[in-house]
């Protein structure tokens, strides 16, 4: 099961209030292209999606909206108690989600109408929550061309046949769903589950298999020799190069000894293995945070190789660093996030602006060929002049 396209409307920060994303391979797929996953006939899903942009360009917002779309399709609860209202604050008082989903050779369109409501203090500390008020599922022709898939999402229902609506569900089913879980749950499986790793400091968590944990950590820190249990609970013996005796450390102390890159790398690696095992979705905000370029490239390549990703797991990430984009083979899975002259966010699909394959994506980004991928000269020059002023204060 794969989400191929989706959109949300009524967004404060986006141009025309819209966010729309393609997750299928719109461009031609060569026979040797392993960075896509074949679904049916000439229909392929991209295994990697990248959002690139300068600071405050909307990358994290785009990732959060993608995560919400995947939650809807998976039949997961869309009111995430851990996001502290971040999703809610992206919308005005309502939104319509439209998504095209591939399920075992069949195509469906899901339309979900969502409002935002206040909840009593006794229920959720008075914060706002999403409430699904109506949904419609259409069955689409199974052999839609890539051009037909790219049709305006609002017009696609004309191509399909009505399957069901939320309001036609019996009362028991409606009660079990609640008002924040989609009726598309009946089609969902583990391959539509998603994990979003935010761009925050990660903490250490070790499985019972410490030998396996130390092997995995050596990918990010070659000085680690082994890690073993001790007689004390929550304490490990860490052997590292250059020390004759192992260090006996609590998990808190272990976090202070290991680099932030090792901790993040180890955590991310575990989620990568889970996604690849299930063919599911892994979303990483600021993938380069604490990791060097070679390790990031290794992660991307794991999802772009049929031997390491046989079930079509999907990696979706954001980055500030355009060099990372050069390890992505295709043009139709890279999006530039830019702010236009009105301050609104635009989502620019790389393949729709740049036709030549030989162009390095990093050079296109740095050159500001797509306006908004580099800071404004006036902003940069202001900061330079401010630095000069501060440096010369004593003169």
C-alpha positions as CSV (number, residue, x, y, z in Angstrom):
1,X,0.0,0.0,0.0
2,X,1.4,3.4,-1.0
3,X,0.3,7.0,-0.9
4,X,1.0,8.4,-4.4
5,X,-0.2,12.0,-4.2
6,X,-2.0,14.2,-1.6
7,X,-2.9,17.8,-0.8
8,X,-4.2,19.9,2.0
9,X,-5.9,23.3,1.7
10,X,-6.6,26.2,4.1
11,X,-3.0,26.6,5.2
12,X,-1.9,30.0,6.6
13,X,1.7,30.0,5.3
14,X,1.5,28.4,1.9
15,X,0.8,30.1,-1.4
16,X,-3.0,29.9,-2.3
17,X,-3.4,28.0,1.0
18,X,-2.3,24.8,-0.6
19,X,0.3,22.1,0.0
20,X,0.5,19.3,-2.6
21,X,3.1,16.6,-3.0
22,X,3.8,13.7,-5.4
23,X,5.3,10.6,-4.1
24,X,5.2,8.6,-7.3
25,X,7.7,8.6,-10.1
26,X,6.4,11.0,-12.6
27,X,9.5,11.0,-14.9
28,X,10.5,8.0,-17.0
29,X,12.0,5.1,-15.1
30,X,15.0,3.4,-16.7
31,X,15.4,-0.4,-16.4
32,X,18.3,-0.1,-14.0
33,X,16.7,2.5,-11.6
34,X,16.7,1.0,-8.1
35,X,15.6,4.2,-6.4
36,X,12.0,3.5,-7.2
37,X,9.6,0.7,-6.2
38,X,7.5,-0.9,-8.9
39,X,3.8,-1.1,-7.9
40,X,2.0,-2.1,-11.1
41,X,2.8,-1.8,-14.8
42,X,4.5,1.6,-15.3
43,X,3.5,2.8,-11.9
44,X,6.4,3.3,-9.4
45,X,6.8,4.9,-6.0
46,X,9.8,7.1,-5.3
47,X,11.9,5.6,-2.4
48,X,13.3,8.9,-1.4
49,X,11.7,12.4,-1.2
50,X,13.8,15.4,-0.2
51,X,12.8,18.9,0.9
52,X,15.6,21.5,0.6
53,X,15.5,25.1,1.5
54,X,17.1,27.9,3.5
55,X,16.1,28.7,7.1
56,X,12.4,29.4,7.7
57,X,11.4,28.2,4.2
58,X,8.8,25.7,5.3
59,X,10.7,22.4,5.3
60,X,9.5,21.3,8.8
61,X,6.0,22.3,8.0
62,X,6.0,20.3,4.8
63,X,7.3,17.2,6.7
64,X,4.6,17.6,9.4
65,X,1.9,17.8,6.7
66,X,3.3,14.7,5.0
67,X,3.3,12.9,8.4
68,X,-0.3,13.9,8.9
69,X,-1.3,12.6,5.4
70,X,0.3,9.3,6.1
71,X,-1.5,9.1,9.5
72,X,-4.8,9.6,7.7
73,X,-4.1,6.9,5.1
74,X,-2.9,4.5,7.8
75,X,-6.0,5.1,9.9
76,X,-3.9,6.4,12.7
77,X,-5.1,9.1,15.2
78,X,-4.3,12.5,13.7
79,X,-4.4,14.3,17.0
80,X,-0.9,13.7,18.2
81,X,-0.6,14.6,21.9
82,X,3.2,15.0,21.5
83,X,3.2,17.7,18.8
84,X,1.8,20.4,21.2
85,X,-0.6,21.8,18.6
86,X,2.1,22.2,15.8
87,X,-0.1,20.6,13.1
88,X,-3.2,22.5,14.2
89,X,-1.5,25.8,14.0
90,X,-0.7,25.3,10.3
91,X,-4.4,25.6,9.3
92,X,-7.2,28.0,9.8
93,X,-10.5,26.5,11.1
94,X,-10.7,23.7,8.6
95,X,-9.0,21.7,5.8
96,X,-9.7,19.2,3.1
97,X,-7.3,16.3,2.5
98,X,-7.2,14.6,-0.8
99,X,-5.0,11.6,-1.4
100,X,-4.5,8.9,-4.1
101,X,-3.6,5.6,-2.6
102,X,-2.4,2.4,-4.3
103,X,-3.7,-0.8,-2.6
104,X,-2.8,-4.2,-4.0
105,X,-3.2,-3.2,-7.7
106,X,-6.2,-0.9,-7.0
107,X,-6.3,2.9,-6.9
108,X,-8.4,4.9,-4.5
109,X,-9.1,8.6,-3.8
110,X,-9.7,9.6,-0.2
111,X,-11.4,12.9,0.5
112,X,-11.4,13.9,4.2
113,X,-13.1,17.1,5.5
114,X,-11.6,18.2,8.8
115,X,-12.5,21.0,11.2
116,X,-10.7,22.3,14.2
117,X,-12.5,22.5,17.5
118,X,-11.9,23.6,21.0
119,X,-12.0,20.9,23.6
120,X,-12.9,21.2,27.3
121,X,-10.1,21.9,29.8
122,X,-11.0,18.6,31.5
123,X,-10.3,16.6,28.3
124,X,-7.1,18.0,26.8
125,X,-6.1,21.1,28.8
126,X,-8.3,23.3,26.5
127,X,-6.2,22.9,23.4
128,X,-7.6,22.7,19.9
129,X,-8.1,19.3,18.2
130,X,-8.9,18.0,14.7
131,X,-12.3,16.6,14.0
132,X,-13.1,14.6,10.9
133,X,-16.7,15.6,9.9
134,X,-17.0,13.7,6.6
135,X,-15.1,11.4,4.2
136,X,-15.6,9.9,0.8
137,X,-13.7,7.0,-0.8
138,X,-13.7,6.6,-4.6
139,X,-12.3,3.7,-6.6
140,X,-10.3,4.9,-9.5
141,X,-9.5,3.1,-12.8
142,X,-6.5,0.9,-12.0
143,X,-4.6,1.9,-15.2
144,X,-4.4,5.7,-14.8
145,X,-1.5,7.1,-16.8
146,X,1.1,9.3,-15.0
147,X,-0.5,12.3,-16.8
148,X,-3.9,11.4,-15.4
149,X,-2.5,10.9,-12.0
150,X,-1.2,14.5,-12.2
151,X,-4.6,15.9,-12.9
152,X,-6.0,18.4,-10.3
153,X,-6.8,16.3,-7.2
154,X,-10.2,18.1,-6.9
155,X,-11.2,16.9,-10.4
156,X,-10.1,13.3,-10.0
157,X,-13.4,12.1,-8.4
158,X,-15.0,12.4,-11.8
159,X,-12.8,9.5,-12.9
160,X,-13.9,7.3,-10.0
161,X,-16.8,5.4,-8.6
162,X,-18.1,6.0,-5.1
163,X,-17.2,3.3,-2.6
164,X,-18.4,4.7,0.7
165,X,-18.8,7.8,2.9
166,X,-18.1,8.3,6.5
167,X,-21.6,9.3,7.3
168,X,-22.9,6.0,5.9
169,X,-20.9,4.0,8.6
170,X,-23.0,2.3,11.3
171,X,-22.9,3.9,14.8
172,X,-20.7,1.2,16.3
173,X,-18.0,1.7,13.7
174,X,-18.2,5.4,14.0
175,X,-17.8,5.2,17.7
176,X,-14.8,3.0,17.4
177,X,-13.2,5.3,14.9
178,X,-13.8,8.4,16.9
179,X,-13.6,11.8,15.2
180,X,-9.8,11.8,14.5
181,X,-9.2,8.5,12.6
182,X,-10.0,8.0,8.9
183,X,-12.3,5.3,7.6
184,X,-9.5,4.3,5.2
185,X,-8.3,2.3,8.2
186,X,-10.1,-0.7,6.6
187,X,-7.6,-0.7,3.8
188,X,-4.5,0.0,5.8
189,X,-1.5,-2.1,6.7
190,X,1.9,-1.7,8.3
191,X,3.4,-0.4,5.1
192,X,1.6,2.9,5.5
193,X,2.9,3.5,9.0
194,X,5.3,6.5,9.4
195,X,7.8,7.6,12.0
196,X,8.8,11.3,12.2
197,X,12.2,12.1,13.7
198,X,12.2,15.8,14.6
199,X,15.4,18.0,14.5
200,X,15.9,17.8,18.2
201,X,18.5,16.2,20.4
202,X,17.9,12.5,20.8
203,X,18.4,10.4,23.9
204,X,20.0,7.1,24.3
205,X,17.9,3.9,24.5
206,X,19.6,0.5,24.4
207,X,18.0,-2.8,23.5
208,X,18.7,-6.0,25.5
209,X,21.1,-7.2,22.8
210,X,24.1,-5.0,23.7
211,X,26.4,-6.9,21.3
212,X,24.2,-5.9,18.4
213,X,23.9,-2.3,19.8
214,X,27.7,-1.9,20.0
215,X,28.1,-3.3,16.4
216,X,25.6,-0.7,15.2
217,X,27.2,2.1,17.1
218,X,30.6,1.3,15.6
219,X,29.2,2.5,12.3
220,X,29.2,6.0,13.8
221,X,32.1,5.7,16.2
222,X,34.9,3.2,15.3
223,X,36.6,3.6,18.7
224,X,33.9,1.6,20.4
225,X,35.1,-2.0,21.0
226,X,32.2,-3.5,22.9
227,X,29.4,-2.8,25.3
228,X,28.3,-5.3,27.9
229,X,25.8,-5.6,30.8
230,X,27.0,-5.2,34.4
231,X,25.6,-6.6,37.7
232,X,23.9,-3.2,38.2
233,X,20.7,-2.4,36.4
234,X,20.8,0.4,33.8
235,X,24.6,0.3,33.8
236,X,26.9,-0.9,31.0
237,X,30.6,-1.6,30.6
238,X,31.9,0.3,27.6
239,X,35.2,-0.7,26.1
240,X,36.8,1.8,23.8
241,X,40.1,2.0,22.0
242,X,43.0,3.4,24.0
243,X,41.7,2.3,27.4
244,X,42.8,-1.0,29.1
245,X,39.7,-1.2,31.3
246,X,36.1,-0.7,30.3
247,X,34.1,2.3,31.6
248,X,31.2,1.5,33.9
249,X,28.5,4.0,32.9
250,X,24.8,4.7,33.5
251,X,22.7,5.6,30.5
252,X,23.0,9.3,31.4
253,X,26.7,9.0,31.7
254,X,26.9,7.1,28.5
255,X,25.2,10.1,26.7
256,X,27.9,12.4,28.1
257,X,30.7,10.1,26.8
258,X,29.4,9.4,23.3
259,X,29.2,12.1,20.7
260,X,25.8,13.5,19.7
261,X,26.4,12.1,16.2
262,X,26.8,8.6,17.6
263,X,23.7,8.9,19.6
264,X,21.6,10.3,16.7
265,X,23.1,7.8,14.3
266,X,22.4,4.9,16.5
267,X,18.8,6.0,17.0
268,X,18.2,6.7,13.3
269,X,19.8,3.4,12.3
270,X,17.2,1.5,14.4
271,X,14.3,3.3,12.7
272,X,15.9,2.7,9.3
273,X,16.0,-1.0,10.0
274,X,12.4,-1.1,11.1
275,X,11.2,0.9,8.0
276,X,13.2,-1.3,5.6
277,X,11.8,-4.5,7.3
278,X,8.2,-3.3,6.9
279,X,8.4,-1.3,3.7
280,X,7.1,1.7,5.7
281,X,7.8,5.5,5.8
282,X,10.6,7.2,7.7
283,X,10.6,11.0,8.0
284,X,13.7,12.8,9.2
285,X,13.9,16.5,9.8
286,X,17.3,18.0,9.2
287,X,18.9,14.7,8.2
288,X,22.4,16.2,8.3
289,X,22.1,17.3,11.9
290,X,25.0,15.7,13.9
291,X,25.9,13.4,10.9
292,X,28.5,13.9,8.3
293,X,27.8,13.9,4.6
294,X,29.2,10.4,4.0
295,X,26.8,8.9,6.6
296,X,23.9,10.8,5.2
297,X,24.7,9.5,1.7
298,X,24.9,6.0,3.1
299,X,21.4,6.3,4.6
300,X,20.0,7.6,1.3
301,X,21.7,4.8,-0.6
302,X,20.1,2.2,1.7
303,X,16.7,3.3,0.5
304,X,17.9,3.5,-3.2
305,X,19.1,-0.1,-3.5
306,X,16.8,-3.0,-4.1
307,X,19.0,-5.3,-2.1
308,X,18.8,-3.3,1.1
309,X,15.2,-2.0,0.4
310,X,13.3,-4.9,-1.3
311,X,9.9,-3.8,0.2
312,X,9.9,-0.3,-1.0
313,X,10.4,1.6,2.2
314,X,10.3,5.4,1.7
315,X,12.7,8.0,3.2
316,X,11.4,11.6,3.4
317,X,13.8,14.2,4.8
318,X,14.6,17.8,5.0
319,X,18.0,19.4,4.6
320,X,19.7,22.8,4.6
321,X,22.7,21.4,2.7
322,X,22.3,21.1,-1.1
323,X,25.3,18.8,-1.5
324,X,23.2,16.0,0.0
325,X,20.8,16.3,-3.0
326,X,23.6,15.2,-5.4
327,X,23.4,11.6,-4.1
328,X,19.7,11.4,-5.2
329,X,19.4,9.9,-8.6
330,X,16.1,11.3,-9.8
331,X,14.8,14.8,-10.4
332,X,11.1,14.2,-9.6
333,X,11.7,13.4,-5.9
334,X,13.4,16.7,-4.9
335,X,11.4,19.7,-3.8
336,X,12.8,23.2,-3.1
337,X,10.9,25.2,-0.4
338,X,11.0,29.0,-1.1
339,X,9.4,32.1,0.2
340,X,7.9,34.4,-2.5
341,X,7.7,38.2,-2.4
342,X,4.5,38.0,-0.4
343,X,6.2,35.9,2.2
344,X,4.2,32.8,1.3
345,X,5.8,29.3,1.0
346,X,6.0,27.7,-2.4
347,X,6.8,24.0,-3.0
348,X,8.8,23.8,-6.2
349,X,9.3,20.4,-7.8
350,X,12.8,20.3,-9.1
351,X,11.9,18.3,-12.3
352,X,9.3,20.9,-13.3
353,X,11.9,23.8,-13.3
354,X,15.1,22.0,-14.4
355,X,15.0,19.9,-17.5
356,X,18.7,18.8,-17.9
357,X,19.7,15.7,-16.0
358,X,23.4,16.6,-15.9
359,X,22.8,19.7,-13.7
360,X,24.0,19.1,-10.2
361,X,21.1,19.8,-7.8
362,X,23.5,21.5,-5.4
363,X,24.6,24.0,-8.0
364,X,21.1,24.8,-9.0
365,X,20.2,25.4,-5.3
366,X,23.3,27.5,-4.5
367,X,23.0,29.6,-7.7
368,X,19.5,30.7,-6.7
369,X,18.3,29.6,-10.2
370,X,15.0,28.9,-8.5
371,X,14.5,32.2,-6.7
372,X,14.5,31.8,-2.9
373,X,17.0,29.0,-2.5
374,X,19.7,31.5,-1.3
375,X,19.4,34.2,1.4
376,X,18.7,37.7,0.1
377,X,21.8,39.8,-0.5
378,X,20.3,42.7,1.6
379,X,20.0,40.4,4.6
380,X,23.5,39.0,4.2
381,X,25.1,42.4,3.7
382,X,23.2,43.8,6.8
383,X,24.7,41.1,9.0
384,X,28.2,41.7,7.5
385,X,27.9,45.4,8.3
386,X,26.6,44.6,11.8
387,X,29.6,42.4,12.4
388,X,32.0,45.1,11.2
389,X,30.3,47.6,13.5
390,X,30.6,45.3,16.5
391,X,34.2,44.5,15.7
392,X,35.1,48.2,15.5
393,X,33.2,49.3,18.6
394,X,36.4,49.9,20.6
395,X,38.1,52.0,18.0
